[in-house]
Amino acid sequence: MLTYADKMEIVRQHQSGAPVQTVPLAKDLGVNVYHVPDWPGDLSGKIMKSEKHGGKSGYAIYVNQAHHSNRRRFTTAHEIAHFILHQDSIGDGITDDGLYRSRLSNAMEAQANRLAADILMPWHLLNKYIDGGTKSVDKLAGIFKVSESAMSIRLGVPA
């Protein structure tokens, strides 16, 4: 089983340029990703152990295919964050609704959201673009393939 440090090193290896590719990252962590059509309600994503669908780690991430591609990327990063931070709490699965709420504590969901932002919008890449003159939220959001809302939160500016 990979340690936290091992997992974070794999994340860093995938942060050489924007946008960070979440599906290859998950695969390198040993987690398979599936985009699920016709998912009920506002479910965004789920991570679970799966003998049939799991990657080398035994885990699989399922993402609502109907959501916008930026949303699917954040959902995938959020579920990767659960794998990195909360693997021992996944049990038979963590399902996140549209607001990234699950049976886990609010603190654990907030941790997963923060790490998802760190994965998708690492400061070393953001600063490279900002220092190069790209400062608008919408342009940065486009480069990193995240929502303007996510980028605003990351930069600490009003949406």
Z-matrix of the N, CA and C atoms (Angstrom, degrees):
N
C 1 1.457
C 2 1.535 1 108.56
N 3 1.331 2 115.31 1 136.47
C 4 1.460 3 120.43 2 179.73
C 5 1.524 4 110.81 3 -70.09
N 6 1.313 5 116.53 4 141.55
C 7 1.462 6 120.87 5 174.59
C 8 1.528 7 108.75 6 -80.41
N 9 1.323 8 116.00 7 168.73
C 10 1.461 9 121.24 8 175.51
C 11 1.531 10 109.79 9 -56.61
N 12 1.341 11 117.01 10 -44.82
C 13 1.468 12 121.16 11 -179.47
C 14 1.530 13 110.92 12 -62.55
N 15 1.336 14 117.04 13 -40.59
C 16 1.471 15 120.89 14 177.85
C 17 1.531 16 110.07 15 -60.90
N 18 1.323 17 116.20 16 -45.96
C 19 1.469 18 121.42 17 -178.46
C 20 1.526 19 110.69 18 -62.92
N 21 1.326 20 116.56 19 -43.06
C 22 1.459 21 119.63 20 -178.93
C 23 1.531 22 111.71 21 -68.85
N 24 1.314 23 117.78 22 -31.16
C 25 1.464 24 120.93 23 175.28
C 26 1.528 25 109.97 24 -65.84
N 27 1.316 26 117.55 25 -40.10
C 28 1.468 27 121.07 26 176.40
C 29 1.525 28 109.75 27 -63.04
N 30 1.338 29 117.50 28 -42.03
C 31 1.468 30 120.65 29 176.01
C 32 1.523 31 109.66 30 -57.40
N 33 1.331 32 117.26 31 -50.01
C 34 1.472 33 121.36 32 -178.46
C 35 1.534 34 111.92 33 -57.91
N 36 1.319 35 116.63 34 -37.30
C 37 1.468 36 120.24 35 179.34
C 38 1.531 37 111.33 36 -63.47
N 39 1.308 38 117.21 37 -24.53
C 40 1.472 39 121.93 38 -179.22
C 41 1.525 40 112.48 39 -93.71
N 42 1.310 41 117.56 40 2.94
C 43 1.465 42 121.23 41 -177.61
C 44 1.527 43 112.60 42 -107.54
N 45 1.319 44 116.10 43 38.98
C 46 1.462 45 119.58 44 -179.74
C 47 1.519 46 112.19 45 -85.31
N 48 1.317 47 117.52 46 -16.12
C 49 1.454 48 121.16 47 179.05
C 50 1.512 49 110.81 48 -161.15
N 51 1.328 50 115.20 49 163.16
C 52 1.460 51 120.71 50 179.83
C 53 1.532 52 108.93 51 -103.27
N 54 1.322 53 116.96 52 141.46
C 55 1.457 54 127.15 53 -0.10
C 56 1.531 55 111.43 54 -83.32
N 57 1.317 56 116.07 55 150.26
C 58 1.464 57 121.83 56 175.74
C 59 1.527 58 107.16 57 -69.02
N 60 1.321 59 116.20 58 129.89
C 61 1.471 60 121.69 59 -178.16
C 62 1.522 61 109.79 60 -87.34
N 63 1.327 62 116.05 61 112.37
C 64 1.469 63 120.62 62 -171.98
C 65 1.524 64 114.09 63 -77.26
N 66 1.333 65 118.19 64 -36.98
C 67 1.472 66 119.21 65 -177.87
C 68 1.526 67 110.92 66 -67.84
N 69 1.343 68 119.72 67 -46.76
C 70 1.474 69 118.40 68 174.92
C 71 1.536 70 112.63 69 -61.10
N 72 1.336 71 116.74 70 -35.11
C 73 1.467 72 119.94 71 176.73
C 74 1.521 73 110.20 72 -61.14
N 75 1.334 74 116.20 73 -49.41
C 76 1.469 75 119.93 74 179.13
C 77 1.525 76 110.39 75 -57.96
N 78 1.325 77 116.49 76 -44.75
C 79 1.470 78 120.20 77 -179.77
C 80 1.520 79 111.08 78 -59.23
N 81 1.341 80 117.39 79 -42.97
C 82 1.462 81 120.16 80 179.07
C 83 1.528 82 112.55 81 -67.43
N 84 1.331 83 116.56 82 -22.75
C 85 1.466 84 121.04 83 173.69
C 86 1.533 85 111.11 84 -82.39
N 87 1.328 86 116.96 85 -5.90
C 88 1.464 87 121.08 86 -179.42
C 89 1.516 88 112.87 87 88.43
N 90 1.343 89 117.50 88 20.94
C 91 1.461 90 122.37 89 -177.69
C 92 1.527 91 108.45 90 -117.93
N 93 1.339 92 116.56 91 126.92
C 94 1.463 93 120.79 92 176.34
C 95 1.522 94 109.78 93 -85.05
N 96 1.339 95 116.74 94 148.02
C 97 1.463 96 122.59 95 179.45
C 98 1.519 97 108.65 96 -120.72
N 99 1.333 98 115.19 97 133.07
C 100 1.460 99 122.35 98 178.39
C 101 1.517 100 109.25 99 -126.62
N 102 1.331 101 116.68 100 133.34
C 103 1.466 102 121.78 101 173.01
C 104 1.518 103 106.67 102 -94.82
N 105 1.344 104 115.56 103 120.91
C 106 1.458 105 121.92 104 -172.29
C 107 1.525 106 110.52 105 -102.68
N 108 1.350 107 117.34 106 118.62
C 109 1.466 108 119.39 107 176.23
C 110 1.532 109 110.34 108 -77.58
N 111 1.317 110 116.01 109 155.26
C 112 1.472 111 121.77 110 173.28
C 113 1.521 112 113.76 111 56.49
N 114 1.327 113 116.71 112 41.95
C 115 1.456 114 120.42 113 177.01
C 116 1.513 115 108.88 114 -77.44
N 117 1.315 116 117.79 115 140.05
C 118 1.471 117 119.72 116 -175.96
C 119 1.533 118 113.63 117 -71.86
N 120 1.333 119 114.82 118 147.39
C 121 1.463 120 121.10 119 172.01
C 122 1.504 121 113.73 120 59.71
N 123 1.339 122 113.96 121 -146.06
C 124 1.465 123 119.12 122 -175.58
C 125 1.525 124 112.33 123 -102.87
N 126 1.324 125 117.70 124 25.22
C 127 1.458 126 119.72 125 179.54
C 128 1.520 127 109.92 126 -63.13
N 129 1.324 128 115.71 127 132.80
C 130 1.462 129 120.95 128 -179.83
C 131 1.516 130 111.93 129 -97.51
N 132 1.326 131 116.18 130 -47.27
C 133 1.450 132 119.11 131 -175.80
C 134 1.502 133 112.78 132 -164.12
N 135 1.314 134 113.70 133 169.24
C 136 1.465 135 120.51 134 -179.98
C 137 1.517 136 107.46 135 -152.96
N 138 1.331 137 115.88 136 142.81
C 139 1.461 138 121.72 137 169.19
C 140 1.509 139 106.90 138 -122.32
N 141 1.331 140 115.83 139 137.93
C 142 1.462 141 119.34 140 179.95
C 143 1.521 142 110.14 141 -157.03
N 144 1.329 143 114.23 142 160.36
C 145 1.455 144 120.08 143 171.23
C 146 1.519 145 106.53 144 -74.07
N 147 1.321 146 116.06 145 139.30
C 148 1.456 147 120.05 146 178.89
C 149 1.514 148 109.76 147 -152.74
N 150 1.324 149 116.05 148 115.19
C 151 1.466 150 119.59 149 177.23
C 152 1.520 151 110.26 150 -63.41
N 153 1.329 152 116.53 151 -37.34
C 154 1.462 153 121.65 152 -175.97
C 155 1.527 154 112.94 153 -77.66
N 156 1.342 155 117.20 154 -43.47
C 157 1.461 156 120.90 155 -172.30
C 158 1.527 157 114.70 156 -108.50
N 159 1.329 158 117.03 157 -12.07
C 160 1.462 159 120.04 158 -175.86
C 161 1.517 160 112.53 159 -67.37
N 162 1.315 161 114.56 160 151.37
C 163 1.458 162 120.88 161 175.37
C 164 1.516 163 110.13 162 -79.29
N 165 1.330 164 116.40 163 -158.88
C 166 1.468 165 121.00 164 -179.32
C 167 1.520 166 112.61 165 -56.71
N 168 1.330 167 116.53 166 -29.91
C 169 1.466 168 120.67 167 179.46
C 170 1.519 169 111.73 168 -78.07
N 171 1.332 170 116.78 169 -16.46
C 172 1.461 171 121.07 170 -175.63
C 173 1.521 172 113.08 171 92.49
N 174 1.342 173 117.82 172 2.62
C 175 1.464 174 122.11 173 -177.39
C 176 1.521 175 110.89 174 -110.87
N 177 1.338 176 113.95 175 151.66
C 178 1.464 177 121.56 176 176.12
C 179 1.521 178 108.95 177 -134.63
N 180 1.329 179 115.29 178 146.03
C 181 1.457 180 122.90 179 174.96
C 182 1.521 181 107.58 180 -111.64
N 183 1.322 182 115.29 181 134.05
C 184 1.461 183 122.05 182 177.07
C 185 1.525 184 107.42 183 -117.39
N 186 1.342 185 116.49 184 131.61
C 187 1.456 186 122.33 185 -174.41
C 188 1.530 187 108.71 186 -127.02
N 189 1.329 188 115.97 187 140.28
C 190 1.459 189 121.99 188 179.43
C 191 1.527 190 110.12 189 -67.61
N 192 1.326 191 117.29 190 110.31
C 193 1.455 192 122.53 191 -177.12
C 194 1.529 193 112.40 192 -66.07
N 195 1.336 194 117.66 193 -23.00
C 196 1.464 195 120.90 194 -177.79
C 197 1.533 196 112.08 195 -72.99
N 198 1.317 197 117.76 196 -17.25
C 199 1.464 198 120.46 197 -178.67
C 200 1.530 199 110.93 198 -75.82
N 201 1.327 200 115.75 199 156.56
C 202 1.470 201 122.88 200 177.18
C 203 1.531 202 109.16 201 -56.78
N 204 1.320 203 116.33 202 149.07
C 205 1.472 204 120.26 203 -177.22
C 206 1.528 205 112.29 204 -57.58
N 207 1.343 206 118.53 205 -37.37
C 208 1.469 207 119.90 206 177.37
C 209 1.524 208 110.53 207 -64.05
N 210 1.324 209 116.52 208 -39.67
C 211 1.462 210 121.33 209 178.18
C 212 1.521 211 110.14 210 -64.71
N 213 1.335 212 117.42 211 -42.99
C 214 1.469 213 120.52 212 178.94
C 215 1.521 214 110.56 213 -62.18
N 216 1.347 215 117.25 214 -38.60
C 217 1.470 216 120.45 215 178.37
C 218 1.526 217 110.70 216 -63.27
N 219 1.360 218 116.50 217 -43.82
C 220 1.457 219 118.51 218 179.69
C 221 1.530 220 110.22 219 -66.44
N 222 1.333 221 116.84 220 -40.78
C 223 1.469 222 120.10 221 178.42
C 224 1.524 223 110.19 222 -60.09
N 225 1.321 224 117.35 223 -45.70
C 226 1.468 225 120.54 224 179.39
C 227 1.523 226 110.20 225 -60.81
N 228 1.336 227 117.30 226 -44.87
C 229 1.472 228 120.69 227 178.52
C 230 1.523 229 110.76 228 -63.38
N 231 1.334 230 117.27 229 -38.45
C 232 1.471 231 121.76 230 178.86
C 233 1.533 232 110.23 231 -62.93
N 234 1.321 233 116.76 232 -43.77
C 235 1.472 234 119.92 233 179.54
C 236 1.527 235 110.66 234 -70.14
N 237 1.333 236 117.79 235 -36.84
C 238 1.472 237 120.61 236 173.14
C 239 1.530 238 109.07 237 -58.71
N 240 1.332 239 116.71 238 -41.88
C 241 1.471 240 120.71 239 179.31
C 242 1.526 241 110.82 240 -61.07
N 243 1.339 242 117.63 241 -40.85
C 244 1.470 243 118.97 242 175.23
C 245 1.525 244 110.14 243 -59.95
N 246 1.336 245 117.51 244 -41.18
C 247 1.460 246 121.07 245 179.56
C 248 1.529 247 110.59 246 -62.30
N 249 1.325 248 116.72 247 -41.20
C 250 1.465 249 120.60 248 -178.87
C 251 1.524 250 111.60 249 -71.83
N 252 1.325 251 116.71 250 -45.48
C 253 1.462 252 121.62 251 -171.56
C 254 1.532 253 114.61 252 -92.08
N 255 1.316 254 116.35 253 -33.33
C 256 1.469 255 120.46 254 -167.64
C 257 1.525 256 113.20 255 -128.08
N 258 1.318 257 118.04 256 27.87
C 259 1.459 258 120.41 257 -175.62
C 260 1.526 259 111.83 258 -52.93
N 261 1.325 260 117.43 259 -37.89
C 262 1.466 261 120.60 260 -179.17
C 263 1.526 262 112.49 261 -70.66
N 264 1.336 263 118.57 262 -14.98
C 265 1.468 264 122.17 263 -179.11
C 266 1.524 265 112.87 264 -101.20
N 267 1.328 266 118.24 265 -3.14
C 268 1.462 267 120.50 266 -175.94
C 269 1.523 268 111.11 267 -66.27
N 270 1.322 269 116.95 268 -39.39
C 271 1.453 270 119.53 269 178.84
C 272 1.512 271 111.64 270 54.89
N 273 1.356 272 116.70 271 -128.12
C 274 1.461 273 120.40 272 -178.75
C 275 1.520 274 112.15 273 -86.28
N 276 1.329 275 116.59 274 6.15
C 277 1.455 276 119.90 275 174.20
C 278 1.509 277 113.26 276 137.57
N 279 1.329 278 115.07 277 150.15
C 280 1.460 279 122.72 278 173.64
C 281 1.518 280 105.91 279 -120.43
N 282 1.321 281 116.47 280 118.77
C 283 1.451 282 121.37 281 177.75
C 284 1.514 283 108.09 282 -108.19
N 285 1.327 284 116.28 283 127.72
C 286 1.461 285 122.03 284 -179.76
C 287 1.517 286 109.84 285 -108.12
N 288 1.326 287 115.85 286 131.88
C 289 1.461 288 120.09 287 177.00
C 290 1.525 289 109.96 288 -83.02
N 291 1.316 290 115.77 289 -170.75
C 292 1.457 291 120.90 290 -175.76
C 293 1.509 292 114.47 291 -60.34
N 294 1.320 293 118.18 292 -23.23
C 295 1.462 294 122.17 293 178.41
C 296 1.528 295 111.73 294 -102.79
N 297 1.349 296 115.54 295 16.84
C 298 1.471 297 122.45 296 -178.86
C 299 1.525 298 111.19 297 56.00
N 300 1.327 299 114.30 298 45.94
C 301 1.466 300 120.55 299 173.28
C 302 1.518 301 107.54 300 -106.27
N 303 1.317 302 115.75 301 142.72
C 304 1.463 303 121.71 302 179.14
C 305 1.516 304 107.36 303 -144.81
N 306 1.321 305 114.85 304 -167.28
C 307 1.469 306 119.50 305 176.79
C 308 1.523 307 111.68 306 -75.83
N 309 1.327 308 116.85 307 -9.14
C 310 1.462 309 120.28 308 178.26
C 311 1.525 310 110.01 309 -75.10
N 312 1.308 311 115.55 310 164.80
C 313 1.462 312 120.34 311 179.06
C 314 1.516 313 110.68 312 -66.15
N 315 1.333 314 115.57 313 156.64
C 316 1.464 315 120.26 314 175.51
C 317 1.525 316 110.79 315 -57.53
N 318 1.335 317 116.71 316 -35.90
C 319 1.465 318 120.40 317 -179.69
C 320 1.531 319 110.35 318 -63.77
N 321 1.323 320 117.59 319 -41.51
C 322 1.465 321 120.90 320 179.56
C 323 1.530 322 110.70 321 -67.97
N 324 1.330 323 117.54 322 -38.11
C 325 1.468 324 120.28 323 177.21
C 326 1.532 325 110.23 324 -66.61
N 327 1.337 326 116.91 325 -39.53
C 328 1.470 327 120.52 326 177.70
C 329 1.530 328 110.12 327 -63.87
N 330 1.335 329 117.42 328 -40.21
C 331 1.468 330 121.12 329 176.95
C 332 1.528 331 110.14 330 -60.66
N 333 1.327 332 116.48 331 -44.03
C 334 1.466 333 120.65 332 -179.44
C 335 1.528 334 110.28 333 -64.92
N 336 1.327 335 117.53 334 -39.57
C 337 1.468 336 120.06 335 177.82
C 338 1.526 337 111.49 336 -64.47
N 339 1.335 338 116.62 337 -41.95
C 340 1.467 339 120.13 338 179.58
C 341 1.531 340 110.98 339 -63.71
N 342 1.329 341 116.28 340 -44.95
C 343 1.466 342 118.47 341 179.99
C 344 1.525 343 110.42 342 -67.80
N 345 1.325 344 118.18 343 -35.98
C 346 1.472 345 120.47 344 176.43
C 347 1.525 346 109.91 345 -59.37
N 348 1.324 347 117.08 346 -43.35
C 349 1.467 348 121.12 347 177.16
C 350 1.527 349 110.53 348 -63.75
N 351 1.336 350 117.21 349 -41.11
C 352 1.468 351 120.91 350 178.07
C 353 1.530 352 111.30 351 -63.09
N 354 1.340 353 116.27 352 -36.69
C 355 1.465 354 120.63 353 179.58
C 356 1.526 355 110.08 354 -68.21
N 357 1.331 356 116.96 355 -49.13
C 358 1.467 357 121.62 356 -173.27
C 359 1.520 358 113.95 357 -79.19
N 360 1.335 359 116.32 358 -31.29
C 361 1.465 360 121.16 359 -174.28
C 362 1.523 361 110.37 360 -130.57
N 363 1.329 362 117.06 361 61.36
C 364 1.468 363 118.97 362 -177.99
C 365 1.531 364 110.58 363 -63.45
N 366 1.329 365 114.70 364 140.61
C 367 1.462 366 119.64 365 -175.77
C 368 1.519 367 113.27 366 -59.64
N 369 1.330 368 118.42 367 -35.39
C 370 1.466 369 118.42 368 -178.78
C 371 1.527 370 111.40 369 -63.35
N 372 1.336 371 118.46 370 -33.21
C 373 1.465 372 120.67 371 176.56
C 374 1.524 373 111.26 372 -79.83
N 375 1.329 374 116.60 373 -42.00
C 376 1.469 375 119.80 374 178.12
C 377 1.522 376 110.41 375 -58.38
N 378 1.305 377 116.69 376 -47.29
C 379 1.468 378 120.55 377 -178.13
C 380 1.521 379 111.64 378 -62.51
N 381 1.326 380 117.31 379 -33.99
C 382 1.459 381 120.95 380 177.77
C 383 1.538 382 109.94 381 -60.42
N 384 1.321 383 116.46 382 -45.17
C 385 1.471 384 120.10 383 179.83
C 386 1.533 385 111.37 384 -71.09
N 387 1.335 386 115.83 385 -42.33
C 388 1.469 387 119.56 386 -179.58
C 389 1.527 388 110.13 387 -63.37
N 390 1.346 389 116.49 388 -46.27
C 391 1.469 390 120.48 389 178.81
C 392 1.531 391 111.67 390 -63.47
N 393 1.327 392 115.61 391 -26.04
C 394 1.461 393 120.38 392 178.50
C 395 1.522 394 113.39 393 -84.75
N 396 1.334 395 116.56 394 1.78
C 397 1.458 396 120.06 395 175.05
C 398 1.520 397 116.03 396 105.72
N 399 1.331 398 118.65 397 -5.67
C 400 1.463 399 120.86 398 177.63
C 401 1.521 400 107.79 399 -86.86
N 402 1.326 401 116.09 400 105.70
C 403 1.463 402 119.45 401 -174.17
C 404 1.517 403 113.39 402 -121.11
N 405 1.327 404 119.19 403 -11.61
C 406 1.465 405 119.64 404 -176.54
C 407 1.532 406 110.33 405 -78.63
N 408 1.316 407 114.34 406 139.53
C 409 1.462 408 121.36 407 -178.42
C 410 1.520 409 110.49 408 -58.07
N 411 1.342 410 117.71 409 -44.62
C 412 1.462 411 119.25 410 -176.16
C 413 1.534 412 111.90 411 -66.44
N 414 1.324 413 118.04 412 -37.64
C 415 1.472 414 120.23 413 178.14
C 416 1.531 415 111.02 414 -68.10
N 417 1.331 416 116.17 415 -44.36
C 418 1.466 417 119.45 416 178.52
C 419 1.528 418 110.88 417 -64.15
N 420 1.328 419 117.07 418 -40.56
C 421 1.468 420 121.03 419 177.92
C 422 1.530 421 109.72 420 -60.09
N 423 1.331 422 116.61 421 -40.48
C 424 1.460 423 120.30 422 178.62
C 425 1.514 424 112.61 423 -65.38
N 426 1.314 425 116.70 424 -41.99
C 427 1.469 426 121.36 425 179.65
C 428 1.524 427 110.65 426 -63.62
N 429 1.336 428 116.24 427 -43.09
C 430 1.469 429 120.77 428 -175.80
C 431 1.531 430 112.90 429 -89.38
N 432 1.347 431 116.63 430 -4.45
C 433 1.463 432 123.25 431 179.81
C 434 1.530 433 111.61 432 54.79
N 435 1.344 434 113.65 433 52.28
C 436 1.463 435 122.25 434 173.79
C 437 1.532 436 106.90 435 -128.89
N 438 1.306 437 116.33 436 167.62
C 439 1.461 438 119.49 437 178.35
C 440 1.531 439 109.70 438 -70.69
N 441 1.329 440 115.25 439 156.60
C 442 1.461 441 119.37 440 175.27
C 443 1.521 442 110.44 441 -61.59
N 444 1.332 443 116.13 442 -34.66
C 445 1.465 444 120.34 443 177.90
C 446 1.534 445 111.24 444 -61.86
N 447 1.337 446 116.60 445 -45.84
C 448 1.470 447 120.16 446 179.09
C 449 1.525 448 110.69 447 -62.53
N 450 1.336 449 116.52 448 -41.43
C 451 1.460 450 119.74 449 -179.56
C 452 1.525 451 110.23 450 -67.28
N 453 1.326 452 118.06 451 -40.49
C 454 1.474 453 121.15 452 178.01
C 455 1.520 454 110.80 453 -59.29
N 456 1.320 455 115.70 454 -44.61
C 457 1.470 456 120.50 455 178.89
C 458 1.518 457 109.82 456 -61.89
N 459 1.325 458 116.17 457 -45.41
C 460 1.470 459 121.33 458 -178.09
C 461 1.531 460 110.72 459 -59.94
N 462 1.345 461 115.72 460 -42.62
C 463 1.459 462 120.56 461 -177.59
C 464 1.511 463 113.01 462 -83.63
N 465 1.336 464 117.63 463 -10.72
C 466 1.449 465 121.19 464 -179.94
C 467 1.516 466 113.42 465 70.96
N 468 1.345 467 115.74 466 32.86
C 469 1.463 468 120.49 467 178.71
C 470 1.526 469 109.04 468 -116.46
N 471 1.335 470 117.87 469 153.80
C 472 1.459 471 119.39 470 178.69
C 473 1.522 472 111.72 471 -62.36
N 474 1.314 473 115.55 472 142.93
C 475 1.470 474 120.44 473 -179.85
C 476 1.508 475 111.98 474 -75.01
